[in-house]
């Protein structure tokens, strides 16, 4: 902590957070969650527990004249046995909606995962400080977007001028659910994930329920979406169902219907967009499960299923796209606010040729921008499912 300033310490409250579904008070501070406790009690494994506590899309917002801001936080970082430690997560500071600074918090807890057994060991560590300086010296709205890749307990906020509550934006709330790609895997910083980029272009407030490995049509996720206030809703389905080899075609269709039925219980007339997977060549016509592949010394994923088993109901991305399109067409006859978008319009063959998937599943930072730009154009733009039309 820099001691040269006359610091103002502002108590952190849940009301200062945007994009969180629930906020837990821990012995250290505030822990944002992206699923409610009712859902968290039903998690079948640690994967989703870890993912929902990584605050993708969550930001701390306030108004201040301060030129220097410090945020103390206790990160929970993820690493894998035998692999290099990942870089520290990035905190993005925006001034009046424009990126004005970035910082990291070293140290913290380390969750070490054995990929072979999925066993995890947690090593405790200290909290640290994200420091931002040289901000403009006038009244401004400040947003600190928390790291999308590591759990974050917020401990203390210090500024060199008083803090006031941020005014309500007046923007529509966009509630989005998806896989690790929506969570932000391989994006370089939290406002660089494709949903954040699309939300900025569409001038909406994002609530991001993108969960690494866990867009699996879980009923508790549908119930959470049913109960979260939202003006616009999208669900991006496919890749996790296939790469987990979770179900067969017979189960998939009814599960999609049930998921949409539950959302509609709370949002009967809200624009609801179903999006299929972006192009992923290793899974287009080959079933899962997905497995790591170090064949040429570079970490990539490969599909291990047998394409011939599609006839027996094994799922691939193309099978799922056809089923999603069929389901939406059928339901839209009675639900005029339900829409479908083929994910290959966000990232398709031409995009893959120009911006290939580094590990054959997750987009690069540049591809995140491409997906975000395409989503904004196709969905928020004229003729899109979320287009507001003339004022």
N, C-alpha and C positions, 0 to 999 in steps of 0.2 A: 504494500500500500504506500502510495506517495504521501508524505507528510507535509509537503510545502503548501498545500491548499487549505483554505478554511472550509472543511467538508460539512455538508449537510447529509445526514443519514436518514433515509426515508424507509419506514417499515414496509416490507413487501406484503402485498395482499393478493388474493385470488382475482380481485377486480382489476388488477393491473395487467392481467394476462389475456391475450386473445389467441384463439385456436386450440385452447385446452378444453377438454370435455369435463374434467374434474381435477381438482387440486388437493393433494394430500399434504398435511402438515407433518413433517418428520422432526426428529430431534435436531436436525441441522437447518431446516428451513422449509421451503415450499417445493414439492415435487409435482410437476404437471403430469397428468395422465391423458391419454387419448381414447380411453375407454372407461366407462364407469365401473365402480366397485362391483356392481351386480354382474357385469360381464367378466371382470377379472376373477371372480370366484369360480367361474366355469372353465377357465383355461385348461386345455388338456396337456400342455407342455410349457417349458420355459421359453421357447422361441417367441411366442406371442407376448408373453410377459415382458421380455426384454424389448421387443419392438415397440409396444404401445407406450412404454416409458421413455423411449427416445423421442424428444419433442419436435418431430418434423412438422414444420409449419407453425409452431408455437412461438409467440413473441411477447416480450415485455414492453408495454407502451406507457408513455407519460409525456407531459409537456414541461419544458424548462428553458431557461436562458443559459444553462450551464455550458461551459466550454470543455469541461473534463468530466468524464463519467467512469466510475468503477463498479463492476458487478462481481461480487464474490460468489463462487459456485463450487459445488462438489460434483465433479463428473463421475460417471460410471462408464468406463471404456471397455471395449470388447477386443479381444485378441485370440489368436488360435495357436495351439501348441505346434511348434515347429515352423511357424511363419513369423516374419518380421512384425514388430509392433506397428499398428497403424498410426498415421499422423494424428495430432490432437485435433478435436473438432473445432470448427470455426464459428465464432459469434459475429453476425453481421449487424452493424448499427446503421439505421436509416434515419436521415433528417428530412422531414416533410416528404417521405416516400422515396428518397434518393440515397443510394448506398454512400455512406460518408466515412466508414471505418470498419476495420476487421480486427479481431483479436482471438487468442486462444487461451485456454486455462490448462497449464501443465499439471501433472500429478493426478490425484484423485484415486478412486477405486479402479481396479483392473479385474475384469471378468475373463479368465483364461479358459477357453473351451477346447476340449479334445474332439476334433472332427470325427474321429473313428468311433468314439463311444458317446459323444454328445454330453459327457460329464463336464461340469464347470466348477472351477475353483475361484472364489472371490478373494482378492488381496486388497486390504484396506489401504487408503492413502489420504493425504490431506486435501482440504479445499484450496482453491487458488483464486486468482483475480484476473478478470478480463478488463483491460485498461483502454480507454478511448480518450484522445486528447485533440486539441485544436479544432473543436467544433465551433460553428459560427455563433457569435455572441448576441443572439436575439431570441425572442420567444419562438419556439419551434416544437413540432411534434416529433418525438423520438421513439423509434422501435428498435429493440434488440432482439433479433431472431436467434433463437437458441440452436445449438448444433443438432443437425438432423440425425447424426450417427451415434450419439452417446447420451445416456441418461444424464439428467441435469437437475440437481437440487439447488435452488436459489437461496443463498445465505444472507446477503446484504447488498444494498444499493447505496452508493455514495456519489454525490455530485458537488460541484463548487458553486451551485446556486439552488434555490429551492425547487421542488418538484410539485407539479399540480397534476390532477387526473387528466388524461387525454380526452378530448371530446369524442363523442360517438361519430363514427365515420359517415353514417347514413347510407353506407353501401349495402347491397344485397349480400347475404351469406351463402357461400358455395360450399356444400358438404360433399367431399369426394372420398371414395374408398377404392383401394387398389393394392397392388403387390409391392415388392421392394423397389420396382421402378417408380411407382408413385411415392414411396417412402423417400426415395432420393439416392439409391445406391449408385455410387461412382460420381455423383455430383460433387463439385468442389467446395460448395458452401451452401448455407441453408436457403438463401434467396435464389440460388442457382438450380434448385430442383424444379422439374418441369411444372408441377402444379402451382408453385409460387410464381413462376414466370407467367403462366397463363392467367393467374388471378390478377397479377399486376396489369397485364394487358387488358383484361376484361373489367378492371376496376371493381372488383368484388373482394369481400373478406373471406379468406380461406379457412376452412376446418378440414385438416388433412387426416383421413383415416387410412393412409397408405401404410401397410404393415408388412415388413420384410418376411417373405415366406408364408404369409398368413391371409391372403385373399382367398378363403376356402369355403365361402358360403356358410360361415358359422352362424347359427340362429342368434347367438348373443350379439354379434355385430349388427345384424339386421335390426334387432330390438333397440340397440343403441342409436342407430340411424333413425329409426322411427321416432325416438324421443328427443333428438337434438333439433332445436329450431333451425330451419334452413329455408332459403328462398329458391335454391337451385341444388339439384342432387345428381351425382354421377357415380356409377359403379363400373369399375374396370376389371373384367373377369377373364380368366383363362390360364395364364401361365402357371400359377401356383397349383391349380387343379391338375394340370398335366405333369408338371415336374415332380409333384409328390405322388403321382399315380394314385390319386385319392379315391376315385370312384369311376364307375362305368357310365355309359351313355344313359342307361335306364334310370340311374339315380340322379344324374346331372340335371336333366330337364325339370323334374319335380322340385329339385333343390333350388333352381333358379326361380321357378314360380313362387315357391315358398318365401324366398328372400325378398322378392319384389312385393309379394302380398303383405309381408310384415312392414316394409317401408311405407307402403300405401296406407296402412292403418293410421299412421301419424301424419302423412303428407298426401292426402287423396288427390289434390289438384296441382301439386308442385311439379314443374318441369323435371323429368327424370330421364337421364341419359344412360343407356347401357353401352359400354365400350368394350370391344374385344381386344385381344392382345396385339401389340405391335409385332412386326415381323421378327421372328426368332428362328432362323433356318434349322437349328438343331432339333427343334420341336414341332416344326410345321406339319410333318407327316410321320414322325416317329414318336411313339408313346414314351412316357417316363417309366421308371423314375430317372431323375437327373443325377449325375455323379460327377465328382471332380475329376479332371484329367490333367495330369502333368506330363503327358506323352513327349512333348518336345521341350520340356523344361519351363514352359510358361503355363500358369494356372488358367485353365478354361473349364467349361462344363460340357458334358456330352450326355445325350439321351441314350438310355440303355434298353429301351423296350423294343419289341418286334413289330414293325409296320404291318405285318400280315395279320396281326391280332385286332386291327381296327374293325374287321368284320364281326368280331365277337364283342364289340362295345368298348374296346380300349380307346382312350381319348387322346387326340392330338389337337394342336391349335386350329387346324382347318376344320376338324370335326366340331370343335366348340364354336367356331365362328358361324358355321352353318346352323347350329342349334340355337345360338343366341339370336341370329337374324330371324329364324322361324318363330321363336317364342315372342320376340318383340312385335313382329308383324301380326301374330295372332292376338296378342293382348291389346295392341294399339287400336284394334277395331272398336274396343270399348273404353280406351284410355287415350284420348287425343294428345295428352301431355307426355306420353312415353315415346322415346326416340332411341335409335340405334346408330352407332358409328363403328365402322370397321377400323380397328386399330392400325391397319396398314396404311390408312390415310394420314396418320400421325407420323409413322416411320415405316417405310416400305422398302422395296428392293433397291430403288435408286438411292435412298438414304443410307441403306446398309453398304452399298458400294462406295459411297463417299465418306461415311462416318461409321465404320464397322463397330460391332459390339466387342469391346476388348476381351471379355471372358465368354463371348457367345451368348450371353443372356442380358447383361445390364448395359445401358447406354453410357457413352462417354459424357463429360461435361458439355461438349459441343452438341451432342445428340440430344441431351436434355433441353438445350435451348431450341433445337429444331422441333422437338415434340411440343414444347410449350408454345412456340410461335404458331405451329399448325393447329393446335387445339384452340388457341385464341381466335384464329382466323375462321376455322370451321364451325366452332361452337358458339363463341361470343359474337362473331361477325354476322353480317346480313345473311338471312336464311338459316342460321344456326339454331340449335335447340335452345340456347340461352340468350339469343339476341333480344334485346329489350325493345327494339323497334323505335319509331320516332317518338320524341318527347311530347 
